[in-house]
Amino acid sequence: MDLDAIQQIFFQECEEGLAGMEGSFAAIRADQYDAETINGIFRAVHSIKGGAGAFGHERLQAYTHQYETLLDLLRSNALTLTPPLVDLIVAAFDMLADHVAAARDGGTAPDDAAMLARLIAAANGDVDAAEPAAPVAAVADIVVDAPVEAAVGVSDDFDDLMAMLDDVGGPTGGAQEDADEAAAPAAAEWRVHFRPNPNAFDNGAEPLLLVRELVRMGGRVIACDTSTLPSLTAMDPESSYLAWEVAIPASVDAEDIKAVFEFSEGGTVTINTAEEPAVAAVPVAAAPVVEVAPEPVAVAPVAAAPAAVAAPAPAPTPAPAPVVVAAPAPKPVAAPVPAPATAPAAPVVAQTIRVDLDKLDRLVNLVGELVITQAMLAQRLSCNDMGGVPELTDLDHLTRELQESTMAIRAQPMKTVFSRVPRIIRELEGETGKRVRLEIEGEMTEVDKTVVERIGEPLTHLIRNAVDHGLETTEERAVAGKPSEGVVRLSAAHQSGRIVITVADDGRGIDRTRVRAKAIERGIIAPDAALSDEEIDNLIFAPGFSTASTVSNISGRGVGMDVVRKNVQALGGRIGIHSKLGQGSSFSLSLPLTLAVVDGMIVTVGDQTYVIPLSHIVESLRPSDRAVTAIGPDGAVLDVRGSYVPIYPVGEQLGINQGERDPGKAVLIVVEGAQGQAALLVDTIQDQRQVVVKSLEANYQAIDGLAGATILGDGRVALIIDVDALTARRVRAPRPALAHAA
């Protein structure tokens, strides 16, 4: 794998880390967080910093370094998380996202000077957000003498080495000071003895960076062992000879210390407390870690090998339990402990693999073709009176399982899209001066990856519309008797085989009088057009329509809602509006769960064959004469156990003259759609099977009332009925004024 491919993986991990941080900030704002929430944010920033350094993104690395410094003070309780400090770390996160985007796209890094100054001030306790900071352990010095250049494997530029050492703590006055420091009584703390492998530089590793990481965690270097340093003539400039002893506060978790050495290139490490006698250093590479404590031993991964880990033993003093990094051995060595009745099960670690999307799409297409071939085989065997062959039934089951598994691979949670919304809200608050509270539901609802990728833009337009047009200003809300903080609700849920995404607000609602006047002013409708409330609401999707009095960065050009409708329709979905003046508006996007294979009922209307998705079907029946009641000259309703549903002749709706019109001679299929329940009148029912959806837009053109096409087992093309669009079109059909206005 080349470097560019590895860097792309790094940026994908950055996006995942940023999404996780956004969720953590939401928990913090809702006051539903704990120490692990802060730790998770810190780990994400630290991972981005490490990758940025590896790929030479210096601005990103420098920014994340200062960001994680502040986060480290928070997680070590040196600073208290207060609302102003929350605002600061969230604002810093927004700039971090900009840094990542600039590094990924090759753009100009954002101007972060002001933000870095704020982060440094907060780390020093100089902002209102930070309560008096707890004293931070001073960084001790490292002994530096002439042969150090070769000892650490840096042979080109001694000045670079000095700069790195300055970051750790700076040069000292001599070895005696270190000896005095080591001999001085120490508070409860960890003692880490680290000796890198002599060949540590072979794969580009830099042991000094690990020492710097320990110092960044609050540690201080109390000794630098030069005992193995050879004479200048015998020195190999590409070998490592030094070892370090670092004292780290007991408040630092042992797991965090061990994590520093997870990817070290061999060497020896010993971790024990200041009160414990020194433990012989042993190899790190591929070695298990054993913590001695009177607790059951649990297994956890460390570096490239499993690790047997037990919790630190409780002690009357604040000193932490000793930790020893042990050498590989046939059996891990630990202090005798009472054997538990049943050993705790090791945690199951989820394993993932990154696959190119083109390969996955090809797999989905091949599965779709397999479904078509299986349907053709079943059709042919059925024609030869061999439809009951057991192997055919097994093939049908296996094909279905393969299709469902393939679709599951493409499924992604809506959280991927929803995680971007809080930042949009924050930006809109700054631009509009409004106060907004975001409520999110159903973020773990899974949908097809194609939907996740393409729903982001229309969702952004809806959010911006809700804040700019929907919510009132703080003063207007006070006059209306509403809380000063407006609410925007974002939700996702599965309904009748579709994904329904809703964006709602508690704002002013749609002023239909104003919308109608604007539509007439812009020539979208005729002045004498007779429109229902629903039709007036849908005028906001017309190209060029806007009620904004001035053009701003947010709205005013009349393109946003038009983009929303076109993008949703391109996904095979539809958008609905529900609004009450003075109470708010709700926009619902109804999208197909998958874009490849659906279960459908094959029906005939005249000489045409159609497919009705099973996800919409409630039941099918042949009605009695008493169950059907005529309404008006051409309408009828069906009595379904006391409930009356309208009857829609499919032939009449789709312009098929041969279609049956008499309910007593036809089959009625009761469906559940956006308009509620309805009964579709068809001639006959042929079969029920899986069908592969082919796009009409890509192969022909969009047709109102049809969701796509498919190929049947006998090779014929059948059209897939869009239940919601078909029933909605019947509702609009008797209104000639709308047709005239359009």
N, C-alpha and C positions, 0 to 999 in steps of 0.2 A: 504494500500500500504506500503510495507516495505521500509527500508531506502535505500537499494540498488537500488530499482526502482526509488525512488525520486532522487537519485544521478545520475542515467542515464538520467533523464529528465534535470538535471542541465547541464550535459555535452552536451546534444543536444542543449540547449539554448546557451551554450558557442560557439558551432559551428555556430549557427545562428548569434550570436554577432560578431564573428570573420569575418564571411562573410560580414556582414554589414560594419564593419570597413574597410575591403579591398576595398569595393566600395567607401567609403568616402575618402580613401587615393588616389584612382584614380581621384576623383573629385578635390582634393587638388593639385595633380600634374598637372592637366589640368587647374588649376587656375579657377575652376568653383565651388567654395565653398562659404559658408557664415558662420555666427556664429552658426547656427543650425548644420552644418556639424561637427564642433568641439564638440558641445554639444552631438551629437549622439555618437561620439567616446568615450567621457568621460562617458556617461551613460553605454555603453557596458562594459567598463573596470570596472566601479563601480559595475555592476551587477555580473561580474565574481568574483570580490573581495568578495562580500557578500556571494555568494555561496561557495567559497573556504573556507571562515572562518567557515561557518556552517558545512561543511563536514570534517574539520580538515586538509585541504591541506595548511599547514603553509607557505611553500616556495612560492606557487602560490599567497597566500594572501599578503605576504610581498612584492613580486614583483609588483603586481597590485597596492598596496598602493602607492609605490613610482612613478609608472607610472601615476596614476591618479592625483598625486600631481602636476606633470609637466603639465598635460592636463588642470587641474583647473586653473593654472596660465595663460595658453593660452586663455581659454574661458573667463577669467575675464580681459583680455587685460593687465595683468601684464607683459607678454612677447609678443613679436611680432613674428609671424610665418614667418621665413625666410627659404630659401632653405636648408641650413645646418641643421636647426632645423627640417624641414620636414624629411630629411634623418634619423635623430635620432629617431623620433617617429615611423617611419616606421620600422627601425631596431629593435626598442623595441617591436613593434607589432610581428615581426617574432619570437622573443624570447618568447613572451607571448604565441604564438601558440605552441611552443615547450613545455612550461610549462603545458599548458592544456593537450597536448598529453601525457606527462609523468604522470600527475595526473590521466588521464583517463585509461591509460594502465598499471599503476603501475610501470612505469619505473623510471629511475634516472632523477631527475630534472636537467636541464641544468645549467652550471656554469654561473651565472648571475652577478658575482661580478663586472666585468668591465662595464657591461651595467648599473648596479645600480649606479656606480660611475659617469658615464656620465649623467644619469638622474638627480642625485643630483646636479652635477655641472651646468647643464642647468637650473635647478630650481633656482639656486643661481645667474644666469646670468654670469657664468664663462666660457661660450663657445661662439664661434664666432656667433653661431646661434641666440643668445639672445641679443637683444638690451638692454640698461640699464633698469633693471626691476623697475617697479613702486614700491614704498614702500608698504610693506605688513603690515597690522595691527598687532601689537604685541599681543601675546596671554596673556591675563590677568590670574591671579592666582585664584585657588579655595581654599576656607577656609577648612582646614582639622583639625578636633579635634578628641579626643579619641573615641566618640561614632559612628564615621562615618562607621566603619566596619559593624555594625548591620543596620545602616540607609540605606545603599545601598544594603543590602541583601547578602553580601559576608561574610560568617562566617568561612570559612576554612583557608584562608591564607591572612593575612593583607598585606603581602608584594606584593601579586599580585595586590591588590587594589592600593597600592602606585605606582606601576609601571604604572597602567592604568591612575592614576591621573597625573603622570609625563608626559604622552603622551599628556594630555589635556593642561597642563600648568605648573605643578609643585606646591609644597606647597608654601604658602605665609607667610608673617610676621604676619598676624592677620586680624580680621574682620574690623578694622578701615580703613585699606588700601582699602578694598572693598567698604566701605561706601564713602571714598573720591573719588574713581573711579566713583561710581554711581552718586555722586553729581557734578562731573566735567562737564563743558559744553561739549556736544558731537556734532560732525559733523553729517551731515545727515546720518542716519543709522536706521536699524531695531532694535527693542527691542523684544526679545522672552522670554516669561515667561513660564517655563515648570515645571509642577508638575506631576510626574508619578502616576498612580493608585497604591494605597497601596498594591494591589495584583498583581503587574506587574510581579513579579518573578514566578508566578505559572506556566506559560507556557514557562519558560526558557528565558524570555526577560531580557535585561540588559539596563536600562535607561541611564546609563552612556555612553554607546556607541552612543546614540543619541546626547548627549552633545559633545562628541568627534567629531561627524560628523559635528556639527555646527561650532566647532572650526576649523576643517579642511577647511571649506568653507570661512575662514577668520574672523570668529567671535572671541569674547573674553568673557570669563565668568566674569561678574562684580559683581555678588552676588550669594551666596549660602544660601538659606533660611532653617534654622534649627528650626523654631518656633514650628513645630509639633513633634519635637523629644522628645519622652517620657524619663522617667528615665530609668536607666540601668535595673532595676528589671522588669519594665513593657514592655521592648522592645522585639519585635518579630524579630528574626534574618532573617526571610523570608519575611519581609514586607519592603516597601519603605517609607521613611519619608521626604526625602530631596526634595527641589525644587531649580531651577536655573533660573537666569536671564542672558541672553546672548545678547550682542550687536554685530550686523552683519552689515558690510558695505552696503550702499544703492545700490552699484553696483551689489549685489547679487539679482537675480530675486526672487520675492515672491513665485513663483511656486516651485522653487528649495528648498526653506525653508520648504514649506508645504510637499514636497515629503519626507523629512526626517522622518516625523511622519505618513506616510501612513500606515505602518504596526505596529505601536506602540500598546502595549497592554493596551489601555485605558489611563486615566489621563486627565489633562487639559493643554491647550496651549493657550496663547494669543500672537498675533503678532501685534505690532503697532509701530509707529515711535517715535523717541526720543522726538519730540515736542508735541506729543499727550498725554493727561492724561492717566493714567493707566486704563486698562479695566479689569473688573473682569474675572478671569480665569474660564473657563467652561469645561465640559468633552470633550475629543477628540474622544473617541471610538464611531464609527458609527455616528458621528456628521457631518452635512454639514458645509462647510466653506463659509463665506459671506464676500466679500470685498465691503466696502462702497465706492462708486464712482458714479458720475453723468453719468452713462452709462447704456445701457440695460443689464439686467442680463442674463448670459448664464449658462447653466448647464454643469458641468464637474465632473467626479468621484473623490472622495477623500476617501481613506480607503475603508470601506465596504459599503458606502452609497453615493447617489448622492450628488453633491455639486452645489449650485447656486453661480456662480462666475461672477464678473463684472470686467472690466479692471480698473487698478488704474487711478485715476483722474489726469489730468495734473495740475501742480502747478508751480508758478513762481520760487519756490526754488527747489533745487535738491532733497529735501526730498521725499521719496516714499509715496504713499498713504497708509493709515492704512489698516491692514488686521486683522480680528477678527475671531477666530475659535469659532463658536457658538455652544451651546448645542442643542440636538435634540428638536425640537419644532414642533407644528402642522404646522406652517408657518415660513419659513426663514425670519429673520428680516434684513432689509436693509434700508438705507436712502431713503427718497422719491425721485423717479426719474421719469422723463417724460416717459410715456409709448410709446414705438415705435409703428408705424403704424402696422407693422407685426413683431411678435417675431421671432428672428432667430432660425432656426431649429437646434436641438442638433446634434452634429456629430455622425455618425454611427460608432460604434466600431466593427471591425471584431472579431468574436469569432472563436476559433479553438479548436480542441480536438485531442489528440495524440492517435493513434490507432496502435496496434501491426501489423507489416507488414504481418505476417502469416495470420492474420484474413482478411486483405485486399486481399491478394492473393487468399484465399479460396473464398471470395466473387466474385472475377473476374472469377475464374474457374466455380463457380456455374452459373454465368451469361452466360458463354460460353456454358455450358451444356443446359441451358434454351433456348438459341438460336438454338441449334441443335434440341431439342425437339419440339420447335415451327415450325422449318422447316419440321420435320417429320409429324407433325399434318397437316400442310398446304399441304404437298404432298399427304397424305392419303385422305383428303377431296377433293382435286383436282381430284384424281382418281375416286371418287364417284360423280363427277359433283356437288360438293358443295363448289367450290372454291370461290364463290361470297358471302359467308356468312358474314354479317356485323361484327359479333363478331370476326371473324378471322382477318379482317382488323384492328380492334381495338387492338387485341392481338399483331399483327405485329408492330403497332406503339408503343405500350407500351413496348414491348421487345426492340425495337430500342432505345427508350429514356432511358430505364434502362441501356442498354449497354453503351450508350454514357456518361451517368452520372457516371457510375462506372469507365470508362476509365479516365474521368476528375478528379476523386479522385486521381488516380495514377499519374496524370500529374504534372510535376515539371519544373520550368524554368531552362534553361541551365546556368543561373547565379550561380547555386549551384556548377557547375564544373568550370566555367570560373573564379570564385573568387579565385581559387587556383593558377591561371596562373601568376599573377603579382609577387608572391613570387618566383616562379620558374625562372622567367626572372631575378629577382634581384640576385638570387644565381648564375645563369649562367653568368651574367655580371661580378660578382666577380671572377669566375673561369676562364673565357676566356679573360677578359680585354676588351671586346667589349662593345660598347654603343648601347643600344637597346631601341626603343620606341614601346610600345605595343598598338595596336589599336583593340578595341573590338566592335563588332556589333551583334545585335540580341540576347543579353544575356537573354532577357525575353521570348524567344521562348520556348514554353512548349513541353516537350516530356515525354514518359513513364518513370516512376521511374527506371525501370530496365536498360534503356539506360543510364540514368544519373549516376547510380551506376557503370556501367561497361565500360563507355567510358573514365573515368578518366585516366587509365593507358595508353591506346594508344594515348590519347591526350598529355599526358606528354612526351612520346617518340617523337612525332612529333614536339613539341615545342623545345625540346632539340636538335633534329636533325636540325631544322631551324636555331637555334642560332649557333650551333657548326659547322655544315657543310655548311649551306646555306649562312649565313652572312659573309662578309669578315672582316678582321681586319680594324682598323681605317686607317692605312697606305695604305692598299690595296684599300679601298674605295676612299681615296684621289687621288690615282693614276688613278682610273677609273672615276674620276670626279663625284663621288657620295657624298652626305652628310655624315659626319663622323658618324652620328647616324643611325644605321640600323633600319628597320621597320619590325615588325612581326604583321600580321593581323589575327585576330581570329574572325570568324563570324559563325552564325547559322541562318538558314531560312527554312521555309517549302516550298517544291517544289514537286508537283505532288504526294501528299500524303506521302511524306517522309521527314525526317529531314536531311538537308545537312549541315555538319560542315566543314568549310574550314580553313586551316592553310596555310598562304602565307607569303612569305618574298621577299624583294627586293635585294637579295644577288647575288651570282655568278651563280646560276642555276646549272643544272645537266650537268657535263662534260661527255657526252655519250662515247667518246673515252676512257676515263679513266675507266668508269664503265665497258665497254666491256672488256678491258684489264684485269681488276681485276677479272671479272667473268671467263675469260679463265684461269687466273693464279690459281684460286681456284677450277677449275674443274667443275664449274656450267654449262657452255656451251662448246660446241665443238669449236675449233678454226675456223672451216669453216662454222659455223652457220650463216644463213642469217636472221637478225633480223631487224624489223622496229624500229623507234624511240620509239614508245609506248612500245614495248617489251623490249627494252634496259632499259627504265625507270623502268619497273616493276622488273628488275633484283635486284634492291636494296631491295626487299622484300624476296629474297631467303635466307634460313637459312645459317648463317655463313658469309654472305656478308658484307663487310665494306671497305670503301675507306680510313679510317683513317690510317695514317702511324704508329702511336703509340697508345697503349692502355692507356686510361685515365679514370677518374671517370665519364666522360660524354659519351664516345663512344669508339669504336675500337674492340669490341668483336663480332659484327655482329649478335646481338640478338634483338636489339630494333625494327627495322622495320618488322622483322618476327613476333614479338609479336603483332605489330599493325595490320597486316593483319589477323592473326588468331583471335584476339579479335573482329575485325570488322565483319569477316565472321560468328563468333559465334552468333552475334546479327542479322544475316540475312541481313547484309549490304555488301557494297563493297567500295573499295577505288580507286580513280582515281588520276592521276598525270598530271599536265601541267607545262612544264618548258621551259624557253628560256635561253640559255647560256649568262651570263653576266647581265641578267635582273631579275632573281629570279625564284622561284618555288612555286607551289600551290598544296596542297594535299586536296582532297575533300572526306569526308566520307559521304556516302549515307546510311542512316539507316531507318528502318521502324518506323513510328510514334507510332504504338502500336504493341504489340506482341500477341494479343489475337483474335480480331475479325476484319474482313475486309469485305467491299462490293465487290462482285465479279460477273463476268459474266460466266455462266456455258456453256462450249462448248464441242463438241465432235470431236475427231480426230480418224478415224477408229473405233475401238471398245472401245476406251478409253475416259474417261471424264476428262476434265481439268477445272481449274478456272483461269481466267485472272483478276487481281485486277482492279476495276473500276477506281482507281486513275491514271492508266496509259492510259486508253482508251480515244481516241479522238472521233472516230466515227466508225461505221461498215457499210459495203456496199457490194453489188454484182456488180462487175465491168463489164462494157461493153468490147467488144473485143478491141475497139480503146483506152481504158484507160490503157491497159497493153502493155508494150513494152519489148521484150526479149533482154537481154544483155548477150552475151557469150553463151556457151553451156548449162549452167544450171541456169542462173540468169535472173531476170526480175524486172522491176520497175513499179510502179503504178502512173498514172497521177491524182493527187488530186488538182483540180482547179489550174492547172499550175505549181504545185510543184511535183517533182518526188521523191518518197520514195521507198526504196528497199522492195521486197516481200520476206518473210521468211516462207516457208512451215513448220509448227510446226511438222508435222509427220516426215519429213526428219530430222529435228534437233534433235528429241527425239528418232529416230530409230523405228518409227511405219510404217511398210510396207503398211498397209491398208489405210493410210492417203491419202486424195485427193491431187493431185499435180497440176491439171489444174485450174488456177484462174477463168476461165469462169464457172466452175461447183462448185466452193467453195464460202465461205464467207470470205471477207477480213476485218480484224479488225485493224484500224489504231491506233497505240499506240505511246506514247511519252516516250522515254527512255534516258539513258545516252548517247547513240550514236545519238540522234536526233529522228526524226519520222521514223517509219517503219510500214509495213503492215504484220500482222500475218495471214497466210492462214490456215483456219480450215474448217471442213466439215459442221457443223451446229451450231447454237446458241440455247441452250435449255431454259435458264432462267437467271434471275438476282436476287441475294439474298445475305444476310449476311452469311458469313461462319466463323467458328472458326478455327484458324490456329493451327495446331499441328506440333511440330518440327520434321523434318526428322532426324536431328542429334541425338536427344534424343531417338528416337524410331527405327531408322534404320541406316542410314548413309547419309552424305551430297551428293547431286547429283547436278552436274553442270546444270544450267538451271531451277532448281526447287527451290522454296522458302519454301515449306512445303506441308502439306497435310491437308485434312478436311474430315468430315463425312457429306454426303448429307442427304436430307430428307428421301430418300428411303433406307438408311443404307449403301450405297456404299461409298467407299473411293475414293476421287478425289484429284489429285495432283495440287498444285498451281504453276503457271508458274512464274518464275523470268524473267520479261521482259528484264531488263538490261543485265543480264547474258546470256540470250538466244540470243539476238541480237549481243552482244559482241563476243560470241562463233562463230557465223556465219562469223564475220569479220576475225577471226583468222583461221578458218577452212582451207582455201586454202593454208596455209603456212606450208608445210611439214617439212621445215628446223627447225621450232620451235619445232614441235613434236619430231623430231629426237634429238634436243638439250636437250629437257627435259628428 
